[in-house]
Amino acid sequence: MANISRLPMPLMDVYEWQYDGACRSADPTLFFSPEAERGPRRYARESAAKQLCARCPVIEQCLRHALKVKEPYGVWGGLTTSERAAVSEGAIAV
């Protein structure tokens, strides 16, 4: 599991959008893979996370945040780590 202790605590004026996230009441393990998770299990978990993201009112703010801070783990803004890397490299347009 990712060590998130390095991240700053949410500040209301900067991260207010997080309070409206569909993921706020979801199990965090839906968005972050256990170590060594591969194949169909990973795909199924990521697909379920993306489905929740698709209904989220703050998906755009979430994705912008993940791209800005280069979030190295999990599904953020409806994209996986590798999908966000492709966006950052310009391989995929958002």
LOSEVO-843048 format. One record per residue (C-alpha): x, y, z; residue number from 1; residue in three letters. Coordinates in nm, 4 decimals, always signed. Example, Ala and Ser with C-alpha at 12.3 -4.5 7.8 and 13.67 -1.06 7.14 Angstrom:
BEGIN
east | north | up | resi | resn
+1.2300 | -0.4500 | +0.7800 | 1 | ALA
+1.3670 | -0.1060 | +0.7140 | 2 | SER
//
This chain:
BEGIN
east | north | up | resi | resn
+0.0000 | +0.0000 | +0.0000 | 1 | MET
+0.1206 | +0.3488 | -0.0762 | 2 | ALA
+0.2698 | +0.5599 | +0.1993 | 3 | ASN
+0.0568 | +0.8731 | +0.1931 | 4 | ILE
+0.2095 | +1.0250 | +0.5054 | 5 | SER
+0.4355 | +1.2391 | +0.2844 | 6 | ARG
+0.1363 | +1.4264 | +0.1463 | 7 | LEU
+0.0108 | +1.7429 | +0.3143 | 8 | PRO
-0.3196 | +1.7330 | +0.4949 | 9 | MET
-0.6044 | +1.8761 | +0.2880 | 10 | PRO
-0.6439 | +2.2505 | +0.3250 | 11 | LEU
-1.0006 | +2.3696 | +0.2806 | 12 | MET
-0.9099 | +2.6568 | +0.0477 | 13 | ASP
-0.6917 | +2.4388 | -0.1783 | 14 | VAL
-0.8574 | +2.0990 | -0.1630 | 15 | TYR
-1.2211 | +2.1866 | -0.0986 | 16 | GLU
-1.3196 | +1.9796 | -0.4023 | 17 | TRP
-1.2221 | +1.6633 | -0.2111 | 18 | GLN
-1.5228 | +1.7039 | +0.0166 | 19 | TYR
-1.7489 | +1.6536 | -0.2853 | 20 | ASP
-1.5674 | +1.3470 | -0.4212 | 21 | GLY
-1.7709 | +1.0341 | -0.4840 | 22 | ALA
-1.4782 | +0.8388 | -0.3379 | 23 | CYS
-1.5033 | +1.0104 | -0.0005 | 24 | ARG
-1.7233 | +0.7342 | +0.1404 | 25 | SER
-1.5671 | +0.4522 | -0.0649 | 26 | ALA
-1.3131 | +0.1989 | +0.0518 | 27 | ASP
-0.9655 | +0.3371 | -0.0399 | 28 | PRO
-0.8494 | -0.0100 | -0.1439 | 29 | THR
-1.0721 | +0.0304 | -0.4492 | 30 | LEU
-0.8362 | +0.3000 | -0.5786 | 31 | PHE
-0.4974 | +0.1659 | -0.4678 | 32 | PHE
-0.3634 | -0.1748 | -0.5660 | 33 | SER
-0.2209 | -0.4175 | -0.3159 | 34 | PRO
+0.1431 | -0.4997 | -0.3743 | 35 | GLU
+0.1937 | -0.7525 | -0.6553 | 36 | ALA
-0.1666 | -0.7236 | -0.7800 | 37 | GLU
-0.1703 | -0.8072 | -1.1501 | 38 | ARG
-0.3928 | -0.9260 | -1.4309 | 39 | GLY
-0.7692 | -0.9694 | -1.4089 | 40 | PRO
-0.7943 | -0.8731 | -1.0409 | 41 | ARG
-0.6164 | -0.5431 | -1.0989 | 42 | ARG
-0.8201 | -0.4729 | -1.4114 | 43 | TYR
-1.1476 | -0.5444 | -1.2271 | 44 | ALA
-1.0544 | -0.3228 | -0.9307 | 45 | ARG
-0.9422 | -0.0365 | -1.1564 | 46 | GLU
-1.2593 | -0.0693 | -1.3651 | 47 | SER
-1.4744 | -0.0470 | -1.0520 | 48 | ALA
-1.2820 | +0.2608 | -0.9364 | 49 | ALA
-1.3242 | +0.4236 | -1.2779 | 50 | LYS
-1.6993 | +0.3564 | -1.2670 | 51 | GLN
-1.7215 | +0.5455 | -0.9389 | 52 | LEU
-1.5069 | +0.8251 | -1.0826 | 53 | CYS
-1.7359 | +0.8507 | -1.3863 | 54 | ALA
-2.0213 | +0.9544 | -1.1554 | 55 | ARG
-1.8076 | +1.1958 | -0.9542 | 56 | CYS
-1.8902 | +1.5683 | -0.9657 | 57 | PRO
-1.5250 | +1.6652 | -0.9122 | 58 | VAL
-1.3520 | +1.4263 | -1.1535 | 59 | ILE
-1.1854 | +1.7117 | -1.3439 | 60 | GLU
-1.0411 | +1.8754 | -1.0316 | 61 | GLN
-0.9195 | +1.5365 | -0.9114 | 62 | CYS
-0.7420 | +1.4613 | -1.2376 | 63 | LEU
-0.5844 | +1.8088 | -1.2521 | 64 | ARG
-0.4550 | +1.7595 | -0.8976 | 65 | HIS
-0.3109 | +1.4143 | -0.9755 | 66 | ALA
-0.1357 | +1.5422 | -1.2868 | 67 | LEU
-0.0038 | +1.8522 | -1.1096 | 68 | LYS
+0.1509 | +1.6644 | -0.8172 | 69 | VAL
+0.2480 | +1.3666 | -1.0355 | 70 | LYS
+0.0549 | +1.1304 | -0.8101 | 71 | GLU
+0.2471 | +0.8009 | -0.8346 | 72 | PRO
-0.0241 | +0.5619 | -0.7127 | 73 | TYR
-0.3865 | +0.4739 | -0.7615 | 74 | GLY
-0.6803 | +0.5805 | -0.9720 | 75 | VAL
-0.7310 | +0.9573 | -0.9645 | 76 | TRP
-0.9722 | +1.1494 | -1.1832 | 77 | GLY
-1.0730 | +0.8297 | -1.3574 | 78 | GLY
-0.7211 | +0.7450 | -1.4770 | 79 | LEU
-0.4692 | +0.4875 | -1.3600 | 80 | THR
-0.1037 | +0.5641 | -1.2949 | 81 | THR
-0.0004 | +0.4518 | -1.6433 | 82 | SER
-0.2837 | +0.6452 | -1.8074 | 83 | GLU
-0.1844 | +0.9634 | -1.6222 | 84 | ARG
+0.1772 | +0.9097 | -1.7306 | 85 | ALA
+0.0619 | +0.8893 | -2.0926 | 86 | ALA
-0.1323 | +1.2146 | -2.0497 | 87 | VAL
+0.1729 | +1.3831 | -1.8992 | 88 | SER
+0.3876 | +1.2643 | -2.1886 | 89 | GLU
+0.1333 | +1.3973 | -2.4358 | 90 | GLY
+0.0434 | +1.0530 | -2.5692 | 91 | ALA
-0.3198 | +1.1010 | -2.4634 | 92 | ILE
-0.5205 | +1.4226 | -2.4669 | 93 | ALA
-0.7499 | +1.4921 | -2.1712 | 94 | VAL
//
